[in-house]
Amino acid sequence: MSEDPCNPVVLRPSNSDLTSQSSDFDASEYRRERATTIARIYRALSLALTVARPASYGDAACKAWLEAAFEFVADLPVDVLEIAAREAGKVCRHPAQIVPTIHEQAAEIIAARDRQRRLAAPVQLAEGWGAEPLPPKLHLSREECDRIKEAAAAMAEQERRERLQRRGGAA
């Protein structure tokens, strides 16, 4: 990327960003992480564009498209963007479809992650709920287990015979 002041992509933080941070702020680490993030975004967009790129798109058109698309997807988490761009590359046949498809896919991914997070969160019970002790664990002897298995097998065999009779077959 060029250092053009008109370029919307900033590869380094502004001086105000650097001075407003605490003294232990490492500017080179920030630049490296920011450059890596930008590179990952451009790579994801480039892969999607490569699949949907018409033959009439020249290098200048691709660069302009990438810079414009970057502005529309830069706010997405990079890992989500990479997955969404991969999916967009599978279904899009024109560059105009890529960014909307990325946003649709990203919304689905983020919603799925939110559902997983909510399901994994501990449940807060209302006051008084859950105060009852669990019922004691049922312990069966080996003979009782065998009788239950035999009774279940006999019931299954009886049901099979009844089905055959309803179909008109012999038992």
JOKA-V202451 format. One record per backbone hydrogen bond with DSSP energy under -1.0 kcal/mol. CO is the residue of the C=O (numbers start at 0). NH is the residue of the N-H. E is the energy in kcal/mol with one decimal. If there is no record, write none. Layout:
co & nh & e
CO & NH & E
CO & NH & E
//
This chain:
co & nh & e
3 & 6 & -1.3
13 & 17 & -1.6
14 & 18 & -2.4
15 & 19 & -1.6
21 & 24 & -1.6
25 & 29 & -2.1
26 & 30 & -2.7
27 & 31 & -2.3
28 & 32 & -2.7
29 & 33 & -2.7
30 & 34 & -2.8
31 & 35 & -2.2
32 & 36 & -2.4
33 & 37 & -2.6
34 & 38 & -2.5
35 & 39 & -2.3
36 & 40 & -2.2
37 & 41 & -2.8
38 & 42 & -2.5
39 & 43 & -2.3
40 & 44 & -2.5
41 & 45 & -2.8
42 & 46 & -2.4
43 & 47 & -1.8
44 & 48 & -2.6
45 & 49 & -2.5
46 & 50 & -1.2
47 & 51 & -1.6
48 & 52 & -1.5
53 & 56 & -1.6
57 & 61 & -2.2
58 & 62 & -2.5
59 & 63 & -2.4
60 & 64 & -2.5
61 & 65 & -2.9
62 & 66 & -2.4
63 & 67 & -2.2
64 & 68 & -3.1
65 & 69 & -2.4
66 & 70 & -1.3
68 & 72 & -1.2
69 & 73 & -1.7
72 & 75 & -1.8
76 & 80 & -2.8
77 & 81 & -2.5
78 & 82 & -1.6
79 & 83 & -2.8
80 & 84 & -3.0
81 & 85 & -1.8
82 & 86 & -2.1
83 & 87 & -2.6
84 & 88 & -2.3
86 & 90 & -1.3
87 & 91 & -2.8
93 & 96 & -2.1
96 & 100 & -1.9
97 & 101 & -2.8
98 & 102 & -2.4
99 & 103 & -2.3
100 & 104 & -2.8
101 & 105 & -2.9
102 & 106 & -2.2
103 & 107 & -2.0
104 & 108 & -2.6
105 & 109 & -2.9
106 & 110 & -2.4
107 & 111 & -2.4
108 & 112 & -2.4
109 & 113 & -2.4
110 & 114 & -2.4
111 & 115 & -2.4
112 & 116 & -2.5
113 & 117 & -2.6
114 & 118 & -2.6
115 & 119 & -2.0
116 & 120 & -1.1
125 & 128 & -2.1
140 & 144 & -2.1
141 & 145 & -2.2
142 & 146 & -2.4
143 & 147 & -2.2
144 & 148 & -2.4
145 & 149 & -2.5
146 & 150 & -2.5
147 & 151 & -2.4
148 & 152 & -2.4
149 & 153 & -2.4
150 & 154 & -2.3
151 & 155 & -2.4
152 & 156 & -2.3
153 & 157 & -2.4
154 & 158 & -2.5
155 & 159 & -2.1
156 & 160 & -2.2
157 & 161 & -2.3
158 & 162 & -2.2
159 & 163 & -2.2
160 & 164 & -2.4
161 & 165 & -2.2
162 & 166 & -1.7
163 & 168 & -2.7
//
